Amino acid sequence: MEVTDKTNADVKGGTLIQYEGKLRLLEIAQVPKDHVDEFKSIKKFKIFNTNNLWISLSAIDKLLKENKLDIEVIVNHKHLSYGCDIIQLETAIGAAMKSFENSLGINVPRSRFLPVKKTQDLLLVMSNLYSLNNGSLIMNPKRSFPSVPLVKLGDANFSKIRDFMSRFDSIPDTLDLDHLTVSGDVTFGKSVKLLGTVIIIANHGERIDIPPGAILENKIVSGNLRILSH
C-alpha cells in the first residue's frame, strides 16, 4: 500500500495500524466518536492511505480459491443533502492487506497522491499551483514550501460544479496560499491573488464580490461588498 505524509487536508484518510501481528487499514468510520480527534491527529497518525495498491495476482488467486480474502464491512452513517439519513455499507479494498503475508506500507512522495473529490480540490488543480507535464500534474517549483494549501468552500454555494464555476471569473493565484475558507454568497473577479491565510465570509442575506486584481494576504473579509457593472 502506498501511503504518504498526512497534512491538515487529509485528516479523514484511512491509516495503517499494527494489530495482532499484521498491518491493518483503519478508516475514520470505524473509529468511536470519542476517539475521532485522536484519529485525525497528524502527530499520532502521520501517514494515510493513498488508495494506490500493488498486489500479486497469483496471491489474490490463491486467497480466492481458499476463500480467505477477508474484508470487513464498514457501517457509515450519512445525512443526505435533501434531509434523509442513511446507513451506507461499504468495504475498503485496502482492508484486504491483512489477508496477505508480509504486506507493507510504502511511504511515497505527496506527488503520488492528488485526489479531486470536492470542488475545493478542483480549485487547487485548476490554479497555478500545478502544471501539466507529460500527462502528470506537477506542483509549481516556484512554491516556497511543498505542502498543499488547506481549502474549505461552503457547501451551499460551491459544492456543485455549475455553482463553483459561476463564482470565478478566473481561478485565483494560489502559489503562496496556506489556508482558504470561503462561506456564503462570494464571487471572485479575474486575476485575484491569495497569500497566507484568507477567510471570506458573507453572512446570510449578504454578498461579497472580490474585485478583479485584488491581492488578499492574511486577510479576513466579512460583511457586504457588492461590485455592480457600469
Solvent accessible surface area in square Angstrom, and as a share of the most:
residue,aa,sasa,rsa
1,M,19,0.08
2,E,8,0.04
3,V,6,0.03
4,T,2,0.01
5,D,85,0.44
6,K,13,0.06
7,T,29,0.17
8,N,91,0.47
9,A,49,0.38
10,D,15,0.08
11,V,35,0.20
12,K,132,0.56
13,G,21,0.20
14,G,6,0.05
15,T,1,0.01
16,L,25,0.13
17,I,50,0.25
18,Q,125,0.56
19,Y,109,0.41
20,E,136,0.61
21,G,65,0.62
22,K,78,0.33
23,L,38,0.19
24,R,68,0.25
25,L,7,0.04
26,L,38,0.19
27,E,39,0.17
28,I,44,0.23
29,A,38,0.29
30,Q,63,0.28
31,V,19,0.11
32,P,84,0.53
33,K,191,0.81
34,D,122,0.63
35,H,88,0.39
36,V,33,0.19
37,D,119,0.62
38,E,68,0.31
39,F,3,0.01
40,K,59,0.25
41,S,37,0.24
42,I,66,0.33
43,K,168,0.71
44,K,124,0.52
45,F,39,0.16
46,K,134,0.57
47,I,36,0.18
48,F,4,0.02
49,N,11,0.06
50,T,5,0.03
51,N,94,0.48
52,N,49,0.25
53,L,51,0.25
54,W,188,0.66
55,I,68,0.34
56,S,62,0.40
57,L,147,0.73
58,S,85,0.55
59,A,31,0.24
60,I,45,0.23
61,D,65,0.34
62,K,121,0.51
63,L,19,0.09
64,L,107,0.53
65,K,160,0.68
66,E,75,0.34
67,N,141,0.72
68,K,121,0.51
69,L,59,0.29
70,D,81,0.42
71,I,47,0.24
72,E,58,0.26
73,V,90,0.52
74,I,7,0.04
75,V,75,0.43
76,N,33,0.17
77,H,134,0.60
78,K,86,0.37
79,H,126,0.56
80,L,50,0.25
81,S,115,0.74
82,Y,169,0.64
83,G,46,0.44
84,C,54,0.32
85,D,108,0.56
86,I,58,0.30
87,I,104,0.53
88,Q,62,0.27
89,L,120,0.60
90,E,57,0.25
91,T,79,0.46
92,A,18,0.14
93,I,99,0.50
94,G,2,0.01
95,A,6,0.05
96,A,3,0.02
97,M,17,0.08
98,K,21,0.09
99,S,20,0.13
100,F,32,0.13
101,E,132,0.59
102,N,142,0.73
103,S,29,0.19
104,L,124,0.62
105,G,33,0.31
106,I,98,0.50
107,N,87,0.45
108,V,22,0.12
109,P,92,0.58
110,R,56,0.20
111,S,91,0.59
112,R,116,0.42
113,F,25,0.10
114,L,61,0.30
115,P,41,0.26
116,V,76,0.44
117,K,157,0.67
118,K,125,0.53
119,T,10,0.06
120,Q,43,0.19
121,D,40,0.21
122,L,37,0.18
123,L,0,0.00
124,L,13,0.06
125,V,31,0.18
126,M,83,0.37
127,S,8,0.05
128,N,58,0.30
129,L,0,0.00
130,Y,22,0.09
131,S,60,0.38
132,L,130,0.65
133,N,81,0.41
134,N,153,0.78
135,G,66,0.64
136,S,58,0.38
137,L,63,0.31
138,I,74,0.37
139,M,48,0.22
140,N,31,0.16
141,P,125,0.79
142,K,159,0.67
143,R,16,0.06
144,S,89,0.57
145,F,73,0.30
146,P,113,0.71
147,S,50,0.32
148,V,21,0.12
149,P,2,0.01
150,L,33,0.17
151,V,7,0.04
152,K,104,0.44
153,L,14,0.07
154,G,20,0.19
155,D,105,0.54
156,A,97,0.75
157,N,33,0.17
158,F,1,0.00
159,S,55,0.36
160,K,128,0.54
161,I,101,0.51
162,R,205,0.75
163,D,55,0.29
164,F,0,0.00
165,M,89,0.40
166,S,85,0.55
167,R,38,0.14
168,F,20,0.08
169,D,96,0.50
170,S,42,0.27
171,I,39,0.20
172,P,1,0.01
173,D,40,0.21
174,T,0,0.00
175,L,25,0.12
176,D,50,0.26
177,L,0,0.00
178,D,73,0.38
179,H,44,0.20
180,L,1,0.00
181,T,30,0.17
182,V,1,0.01
183,S,44,0.29
184,G,17,0.16
185,D,49,0.25
186,V,0,0.00
187,T,29,0.17
188,F,5,0.02
189,G,6,0.06
190,K,125,0.53
191,S,86,0.55
192,V,0,0.00
193,K,69,0.29
194,L,0,0.00
195,L,29,0.14
196,G,18,0.18
197,T,51,0.30
198,V,0,0.00
199,I,45,0.23
200,I,0,0.00
201,I,64,0.33
202,A,6,0.04
203,N,85,0.44
204,H,192,0.86
205,G,79,0.76
206,E,54,0.24
207,R,78,0.28
208,I,1,0.00
209,D,8,0.04
210,I,6,0.03
211,P,50,0.31
212,P,93,0.58
213,G,44,0.43
214,A,18,0.14
215,I,116,0.59
216,L,23,0.11
217,E,92,0.41
218,N,99,0.51
219,K,104,0.44
220,I,131,0.67
221,V,31,0.18
222,S,72,0.46
223,G,24,0.23
224,N,94,0.48
225,L,78,0.39
226,R,116,0.42
227,I,79,0.40
228,L,125,0.62
229,S,120,0.77
230,H,226,1.01
